[in-house]
Amino acid sequence: MEPVLFSHEFFMKEALKEARKAFEKDEVPVGAVIVARNVVLARAHNLTETLNDVTAHAEMQAITAATNAIGGKYLTGCTLYVTLEPCVMCAGALFWSQVSEIVFGAFDEKRGFSLINQPLLHPKTTIVQGILENECRQLIQSFFAAKR
């Protein structure tokens, strides 16, 4: 029997489930999953308000959970799926974790790592952008629209 290969859209939908959990907690709705060989190693969402910790971004939570799951600090061979482009802080952590691939949904036009004109990610990390971008962007926009 052939192994099932899941798509970027499949795993981004898993990240969106996490983002909706954040939304329900009145957290900025960003969700993340880390995957290796089609297996989800970690699921996370923003917890900055819950934990009163500005570093508790979805990506940071996912990195910690994934490294605990594999018993090591490097995420070589892993893919991070995140609903919003990582910020500079998270890009730095992703550099050090040596994650192999980052797949994100919506661009963060104010704080995204791509705004910086220096390479922030590990040189071997590949980037896929715009997966389910509309769904990811709409969730963020609806959160902030309700705040205004």
C-alpha positions in Angstrom: 0.0 0.0 0.0 1.3 3.4 -1.0 1.9 5.9 1.9 -0.6 8.8 1.9 1.0 12.1 0.9 -0.7 15.1 2.4 -0.7 18.5 0.7 0.4 21.9 2.0 -3.3 22.8 2.1 -4.1 19.8 4.4 -1.5 20.9 7.0 -2.4 24.6 6.7 -5.9 23.7 7.6 -4.5 22.0 10.7 -2.7 25.3 11.5 -5.9 27.2 10.9 -7.6 25.0 13.5 -5.0 26.2 16.0 -5.5 29.8 14.9 -9.2 29.4 15.7 -8.3 28.2 19.2 -6.3 31.3 19.7 -9.2 33.4 18.4 -11.6 31.8 20.9 -9.1 32.7 23.7 -9.0 36.3 22.5 -5.4 35.8 21.4 -4.2 37.1 18.0 -5.3 34.1 15.9 -2.1 32.6 14.6 -1.7 28.8 14.5 1.2 26.5 13.7 1.9 22.9 13.2 5.3 21.2 12.7 5.3 18.1 10.5 7.9 15.4 9.7 7.2 12.7 7.2 3.5 13.5 7.1 3.2 13.2 10.9 2.2 16.2 13.0 4.9 16.5 15.8 3.5 19.7 17.3 0.4 21.9 17.3 0.4 25.4 18.8 -1.2 28.8 18.7 -0.5 32.2 20.2 -0.5 32.3 24.0 0.9 35.8 24.6 -2.1 37.0 26.6 -2.8 33.7 28.4 0.8 33.3 29.5 1.5 37.1 29.8 4.6 36.5 27.7 5.4 38.5 24.6 7.5 35.6 23.3 4.7 33.0 23.4 4.0 33.2 19.6 2.6 30.1 17.9 5.9 29.4 16.2 7.8 29.5 19.5 5.3 27.2 21.2 5.5 24.8 18.2 9.3 24.7 18.2 9.4 23.8 21.9 6.7 21.1 21.5 8.4 19.6 18.4 11.9 19.5 19.9 10.5 17.9 23.0 8.6 15.4 20.8 11.8 14.4 18.9 14.2 14.7 21.8 16.6 17.1 20.1 17.0 20.8 19.4 17.2 20.6 15.6 14.2 20.4 13.3 16.1 19.3 10.2 13.6 17.4 8.0 10.6 19.2 9.5 8.2 21.6 8.0 6.5 24.5 9.9 3.1 25.4 8.8 2.0 28.8 10.2 -1.0 30.9 9.3 0.9 34.2 9.4 4.4 35.0 8.2 6.8 34.7 11.1 8.1 37.8 12.8 11.8 38.6 13.1 11.9 37.0 16.6 10.4 33.8 15.3 12.6 33.8 12.2 15.6 33.9 14.5 14.3 30.9 16.5 13.5 29.1 13.3 17.1 29.7 12.1 18.6 28.2 15.2 16.2 25.2 15.1 17.3 24.5 11.5 13.8 23.8 10.3 13.9 22.6 6.8 10.8 24.3 5.4 8.5 27.1 6.4 5.0 27.3 4.8 2.9 30.3 5.7 -0.5 31.6 4.7 -0.8 35.4 5.0 2.0 37.9 4.8 2.5 40.1 7.9 2.9 43.4 6.2 3.9 45.2 9.4 6.1 42.7 11.3 7.0 39.9 8.9 10.6 38.7 8.5 10.5 39.3 4.8 10.5 43.1 5.5 14.1 42.8 6.6 16.7 43.1 3.8 19.1 40.5 5.5 18.7 36.8 5.4 17.2 35.7 8.7 16.5 32.1 8.1 18.9 29.2 7.9 20.4 29.0 4.4 19.0 25.5 3.8 15.5 26.5 4.8 13.0 26.7 1.9 9.9 28.9 2.0 6.5 28.4 0.6 4.1 31.4 0.9 0.5 32.1 0.3 -1.0 28.7 1.1 -4.7 29.3 2.0 -3.8 33.0 2.2 -7.3 34.3 2.0 -8.6 32.2 4.9 -5.5 33.0 7.0 -5.8 36.7 6.3 -9.6 36.9 6.9 -9.2 35.3 10.3 -6.6 37.9 11.4 -8.6 40.8 9.9 -11.9 39.7 11.6 -10.0 39.5 14.9 -8.7 43.0 14.7 -11.9 44.4 13.2 -13.8 43.2 16.3 -11.1 45.0 18.5 -11.8 48.4 16.8 
